[in-house]
Amino acid sequence: MSTEADTLAALYRCMVRIRAFENAAEVSSQGGVSAYGKSADGSAKVRGPLHLSTGQEAVPAGVCAHLRRSDYLTSTHRGHGHTLAKGADIQRMMAELFGKSSGTNGGKGGSMHIADFSVGMLGANGVVAAGLPIAVGAAHAQKLQRRDAITACFFGDGAINRGPFLEALNWARVYQLPVLFICEDNRWSATTASGPMTAGAGASARALSLDIAAEQVDGNDVLAVHACAEKLVGQVRSDRGPRLLHAITYRVKGHVSVDTAAYRDAQELEAALQTDPIVRARAHYLTLPGSSATHLDAIEREAQQEVLTAVALAEAAPWPDSSSAFTDIQTVGEGQWR
């Protein structure tokens, strides 16, 4: 049986891999200079919207530690962390952000629509709350097929004010579906604070009103997320119906990678930075018997090198052939565009 130190070290590895990936993606989208390099003309290597999950690493790490490869997962437009934690290949993910042919989706999805069915990751989604009904549909299929698997559905606090949230939770409860809803409550909906726009006590209270058991947790405490997710995932697997995990975290970056978030109070951000989940996990780890700062340092170096390699491979990878534009599309029969 693993010790608390072993568990925390594994979670730490997941979090620093996500952080390193996000830092590299951010620089690559800005055309800046860092350890990850820059293109010859200083232009951005990653084009289009890039939504970072920096500072929210404890939520996907703590939840996905309890998911199997056969389980499904749906994500948001801020989905790099979820995808990595579910087991997607980091090199193919980076290539996808670069729009290259070796990417997870052949360069077609990019950051906001990345998916990897091979690990059960059904896709990020650019539409707020769109992952909720997709997750419920996937969970309903699992139940009808009597599969020994569940669906994890990540969504943000902004999604709870959209219709699909109520529709998805209601359907999941009526049909007792094997789905764990995870509200990654980072307190911001694009450029607007979520609190003033949300009536009541938020995601967990609304779930309880639909007779769905819900628990709230400190989303920047990875061990707390891990323990709560273990309990709820176990209940979902035991055919006890849907559950909701309400993780309170904070979005330390702007809405997209080129957003300086000047609309946010500087003191609020500074307070949030003091609760960084990676810093907290490291500090706690070093208080445990058998722990070693050298071990964590090695984990960080490995993550950094892994991402440096992924960036270099993505930069060198070929662009998709133009003929690929006509693959992976729906055929609707007569009248289709040619």
C-alpha positions as CSV (number, residue, x, y, z in Angstrom):
1,M,0.0,0.0,0.0
2,S,1.4,3.4,-1.0
3,T,2.1,5.9,1.7
4,E,0.8,9.5,1.8
5,A,4.2,10.6,0.6
6,D,4.0,8.2,-2.4
7,T,0.5,9.4,-3.3
8,L,1.4,13.0,-3.0
9,A,4.6,12.6,-5.1
10,A,2.5,11.0,-7.9
11,L,0.0,13.8,-7.7
12,Y,2.8,16.4,-7.7
13,R,4.2,14.8,-10.9
14,C,0.9,15.2,-12.6
15,M,0.6,18.8,-11.5
16,V,4.1,19.9,-12.5
17,R,3.7,18.3,-15.9
18,I,0.5,20.3,-16.5
19,R,2.2,23.5,-15.3
20,A,5.2,23.0,-17.5
21,F,2.9,22.3,-20.5
22,E,0.8,25.4,-19.9
23,N,3.9,27.6,-19.4
24,A,5.3,26.4,-22.7
25,A,2.0,26.8,-24.5
26,E,1.6,30.3,-23.2
27,V,5.0,31.4,-24.4
28,S,4.5,29.7,-27.7
29,S,1.2,31.5,-28.2
30,Q,2.8,34.9,-27.5
31,G,6.0,34.5,-29.6
32,G,8.1,35.3,-26.6
33,V,11.5,34.1,-25.5
34,S,11.9,31.5,-22.7
35,A,13.5,28.1,-22.1
36,Y,11.1,26.9,-24.7
37,G,12.6,29.1,-27.4
38,K,10.9,31.1,-30.0
39,S,10.4,31.1,-33.8
40,A,13.0,32.7,-36.0
41,D,10.8,35.8,-36.6
42,G,9.4,36.0,-33.1
43,S,5.9,35.1,-34.2
44,A,3.5,32.9,-32.2
45,K,3.8,29.2,-32.8
46,V,0.4,28.5,-31.4
47,R,-2.3,30.4,-33.2
48,G,-5.8,31.1,-32.1
49,P,-7.4,31.2,-28.6
50,L,-5.4,29.5,-25.9
51,H,-7.1,29.1,-22.5
52,L,-4.7,28.2,-19.7
53,S,-5.4,26.2,-16.6
54,T,-2.4,27.5,-14.7
55,G,-3.1,27.4,-11.0
56,Q,-5.9,24.9,-11.3
57,E,-3.7,21.7,-11.5
58,A,-4.9,20.1,-8.3
59,V,-8.4,19.5,-9.7
60,P,-7.6,17.3,-12.7
61,A,-4.7,15.6,-10.9
62,G,-6.9,14.7,-7.9
63,V,-9.9,13.6,-9.9
64,C,-8.2,11.7,-12.7
65,A,-6.1,9.7,-10.4
66,H,-9.2,7.6,-9.8
67,L,-10.2,7.3,-13.4
68,R,-9.5,4.2,-15.6
69,R,-8.5,4.3,-19.2
70,S,-11.9,2.9,-20.1
71,D,-13.7,5.8,-18.3
72,Y,-14.8,8.8,-20.3
73,L,-14.0,12.4,-19.7
74,T,-15.4,15.6,-21.2
75,S,-13.7,19.0,-20.8
76,T,-14.0,22.7,-21.3
77,H,-12.2,25.2,-23.5
78,R,-9.6,25.3,-20.7
79,G,-8.9,21.6,-21.0
80,H,-5.1,20.9,-21.3
81,G,-4.8,19.8,-17.7
82,H,-7.8,17.4,-17.9
83,T,-6.4,15.9,-21.1
84,L,-2.9,15.4,-19.7
85,A,-4.3,14.0,-16.4
86,K,-6.4,11.5,-18.3
87,G,-3.3,10.1,-19.9
88,A,-3.0,11.8,-23.3
89,D,0.4,11.8,-24.9
90,I,2.2,15.1,-24.2
91,Q,4.1,15.2,-27.5
92,R,1.0,14.7,-29.6
93,M,-0.9,17.3,-27.5
94,M,1.8,19.9,-28.1
95,A,1.8,19.1,-31.8
96,E,-1.9,19.6,-31.8
97,L,-1.6,23.1,-30.3
98,F,1.0,23.9,-33.0
99,G,-1.5,22.7,-35.7
100,K,0.8,20.0,-36.9
101,S,0.0,16.7,-38.6
102,S,1.4,14.7,-35.7
103,G,-1.0,16.2,-33.3
104,T,-3.7,14.3,-31.4
105,N,-6.3,15.4,-33.9
106,G,-4.0,15.9,-36.9
107,G,-3.8,19.6,-36.2
108,K,-7.5,20.2,-36.8
109,G,-8.7,20.6,-33.2
110,G,-6.0,22.8,-31.7
111,S,-6.2,23.8,-28.1
112,M,-9.9,24.4,-27.7
113,H,-11.2,21.2,-29.4
114,I,-8.5,18.7,-28.4
115,A,-9.6,15.2,-27.9
116,D,-8.1,11.7,-27.5
117,F,-10.5,8.9,-27.6
118,S,-7.7,6.4,-27.0
119,V,-7.7,7.4,-23.4
120,G,-11.4,8.2,-23.1
121,M,-11.0,11.9,-23.4
122,L,-14.1,12.8,-25.6
123,G,-13.0,16.4,-26.2
124,A,-12.6,20.0,-25.1
125,N,-15.3,22.3,-26.2
126,G,-15.4,25.9,-27.2
127,V,-19.1,26.3,-26.2
128,V,-19.6,27.0,-22.5
129,A,-21.6,24.1,-20.8
130,A,-21.6,22.0,-24.0
131,G,-19.6,19.2,-22.4
132,L,-22.4,18.6,-19.9
133,P,-25.0,17.0,-22.2
134,I,-22.2,15.2,-24.1
135,A,-21.1,13.7,-20.8
136,V,-24.6,12.7,-19.9
137,G,-25.1,11.1,-23.3
138,A,-21.8,9.1,-22.9
139,A,-22.8,8.0,-19.4
140,H,-26.2,6.9,-20.7
141,A,-24.5,4.8,-23.3
142,Q,-22.3,3.2,-20.7
143,K,-25.4,2.3,-18.7
144,L,-27.3,0.9,-21.6
145,Q,-24.3,-1.2,-22.6
146,R,-23.8,-2.3,-19.0
147,R,-20.1,-1.2,-19.2
148,D,-18.0,-1.1,-16.0
149,A,-17.1,2.5,-16.6
150,I,-18.1,6.0,-15.6
151,T,-17.9,9.5,-17.2
152,A,-16.2,12.5,-15.6
153,C,-17.6,15.8,-16.7
154,F,-15.5,18.9,-16.0
155,F,-17.1,22.4,-16.4
156,G,-16.6,25.9,-15.0
157,D,-18.6,28.1,-12.7
158,G,-19.8,30.1,-15.6
159,A,-21.5,27.0,-17.1
160,I,-24.0,26.7,-14.2
161,N,-25.9,29.7,-15.4
162,R,-26.5,28.1,-18.8
163,G,-29.4,25.8,-19.7
164,P,-27.4,22.7,-20.4
165,F,-26.3,22.5,-16.8
166,L,-29.8,22.0,-15.5
167,E,-30.8,19.8,-18.4
168,A,-27.8,17.5,-18.0
169,L,-28.0,17.2,-14.2
170,N,-31.8,16.5,-14.4
171,W,-31.3,13.8,-17.0
172,A,-28.5,12.2,-15.1
173,R,-30.5,12.1,-11.9
174,V,-33.8,10.8,-13.6
175,Y,-31.9,7.9,-15.2
176,Q,-29.4,7.4,-12.4
177,L,-26.4,7.7,-14.8
178,P,-22.8,6.9,-13.9
179,V,-21.4,10.4,-14.2
180,L,-19.3,12.5,-11.9
181,F,-19.8,16.3,-12.5
182,I,-16.8,18.4,-11.5
183,C,-17.3,22.1,-11.2
184,E,-13.9,23.7,-11.5
185,D,-15.0,27.0,-9.8
186,N,-12.2,29.4,-10.7
187,R,-14.3,32.5,-9.8
188,W,-14.2,34.0,-13.3
189,S,-16.4,33.8,-16.4
190,A,-14.3,35.1,-19.2
191,T,-13.7,38.8,-18.1
192,T,-16.4,39.0,-15.4
193,A,-16.4,37.8,-11.8
194,S,-18.8,34.8,-11.5
195,G,-20.1,35.6,-8.0
196,P,-22.2,38.7,-8.7
197,M,-23.8,36.8,-11.7
198,T,-24.7,33.7,-9.8
199,A,-27.7,33.5,-7.5
200,G,-27.6,31.2,-4.5
201,A,-24.7,29.1,-3.2
202,G,-23.5,27.9,-6.6
203,A,-23.0,24.5,-8.3
204,S,-23.2,22.2,-5.2
205,A,-26.4,23.8,-4.0
206,R,-28.1,23.5,-7.4
207,A,-27.1,19.9,-7.6
208,L,-28.6,19.2,-4.1
209,S,-31.8,20.8,-5.3
210,L,-32.0,18.1,-8.0
211,D,-31.3,15.3,-5.4
212,I,-27.8,14.8,-6.6
213,A,-25.3,14.4,-3.7
214,A,-22.6,17.1,-3.8
215,E,-19.5,18.0,-1.9
216,Q,-17.5,21.2,-1.9
217,V,-13.7,21.0,-1.6
218,D,-10.7,23.3,-1.6
219,G,-9.6,22.9,-5.2
220,N,-6.1,24.1,-4.5
221,D,-5.5,21.3,-1.9
222,V,-4.6,18.3,-4.1
223,L,-4.9,15.7,-1.3
224,A,-8.3,17.1,-0.4
225,V,-9.5,16.8,-4.0
226,H,-8.0,13.4,-4.3
227,A,-9.8,12.1,-1.1
228,C,-13.2,13.7,-2.1
229,A,-12.9,12.4,-5.7
230,E,-12.1,8.9,-4.4
231,K,-15.3,8.8,-2.3
232,L,-17.5,10.2,-5.1
233,V,-16.0,8.1,-7.9
234,G,-16.6,5.0,-5.7
235,Q,-20.2,5.9,-5.2
236,V,-20.8,6.5,-8.9
237,R,-19.1,3.1,-9.7
238,S,-21.4,1.4,-7.2
239,D,-24.5,2.4,-9.2
240,R,-25.5,5.0,-6.7
241,G,-26.2,7.6,-9.5
242,P,-24.6,10.9,-10.4
243,R,-22.5,12.9,-8.0
244,L,-21.1,16.5,-8.1
245,L,-17.7,17.7,-6.9
246,H,-17.5,21.5,-6.4
247,A,-13.8,22.4,-6.3
248,I,-13.0,26.0,-5.4
249,T,-9.9,27.2,-7.2
250,Y,-8.7,30.4,-9.0
251,R,-7.8,31.4,-12.5
252,V,-4.5,33.1,-12.1
253,K,-4.1,33.9,-15.8
254,G,-6.3,36.0,-18.1
255,H,-9.2,34.5,-20.0
256,V,-6.8,33.7,-22.9
257,S,-3.0,33.7,-23.0
258,V,-2.7,37.2,-24.4
259,D,-5.2,38.7,-21.9
260,T,-3.4,40.7,-19.2
261,A,-6.5,40.6,-17.0
262,A,-6.3,44.3,-16.2
263,Y,-9.9,44.2,-15.1
264,R,-8.9,42.1,-12.0
265,D,-8.0,43.6,-8.7
266,A,-4.2,43.1,-8.1
267,Q,-4.7,42.3,-4.4
268,E,-7.2,39.6,-5.3
269,L,-4.6,38.0,-7.6
270,E,-1.8,38.3,-5.1
271,A,-3.9,36.6,-2.4
272,A,-4.8,33.8,-4.8
273,L,-1.1,33.2,-5.7
274,Q,-0.5,32.5,-2.1
275,T,-2.6,29.4,-2.4
276,D,-0.8,27.9,-5.4
277,P,-1.5,24.1,-5.4
278,I,1.9,23.1,-6.4
279,V,3.7,25.2,-3.7
280,R,1.2,23.9,-1.1
281,A,1.7,20.3,-2.2
282,R,5.5,20.6,-2.0
283,A,5.4,22.2,1.4
284,H,3.2,19.4,2.8
285,Y,5.2,16.7,1.2
286,L,8.4,17.8,2.9
287,T,6.7,17.4,6.3
288,L,6.0,13.7,5.7
289,P,8.3,10.8,6.7
290,G,10.4,9.5,3.9
291,S,10.0,12.6,1.8
292,S,12.9,14.3,-0.1
293,A,13.2,17.7,-1.7
294,T,15.7,16.0,-4.1
295,H,13.0,13.7,-5.3
296,L,10.6,16.6,-6.1
297,D,13.3,18.5,-7.8
298,A,14.0,15.5,-10.1
299,I,10.3,15.3,-10.9
300,E,10.2,18.9,-11.9
301,R,13.3,18.6,-14.1
302,E,11.8,15.5,-15.8
303,A,8.6,17.5,-16.5
304,Q,10.5,20.4,-17.8
305,Q,12.6,18.2,-20.1
306,E,9.6,16.3,-21.3
307,V,7.9,19.6,-22.4
308,L,11.1,20.9,-24.0
309,T,11.2,17.8,-26.1
310,A,7.5,18.1,-27.0
311,V,8.0,21.7,-28.1
312,A,11.0,20.9,-30.2
313,L,9.2,18.0,-31.9
314,A,6.1,20.1,-32.5
315,E,8.2,22.8,-34.1
316,A,9.9,20.3,-36.4
317,A,6.7,18.4,-37.3
318,P,5.2,18.8,-40.8
319,W,2.0,20.7,-41.4
320,P,-1.0,18.7,-42.4
321,D,-1.5,18.0,-46.1
322,S,-4.3,20.0,-47.7
323,S,-6.1,16.8,-48.6
324,S,-6.7,16.1,-44.9
325,A,-9.2,18.9,-44.9
326,F,-11.7,16.5,-46.5
327,T,-11.2,13.7,-43.9
328,D,-13.0,13.4,-40.5
329,I,-16.1,15.1,-41.8
330,Q,-19.7,14.1,-41.9
331,T,-21.2,12.7,-45.1
332,V,-24.8,13.8,-45.4
333,G,-25.5,12.2,-48.8
334,E,-27.2,14.0,-51.7
335,G,-26.7,17.7,-51.8
336,Q,-23.4,17.8,-49.9
337,W,-20.9,20.4,-50.9
338,R,-18.2,19.4,-53.2
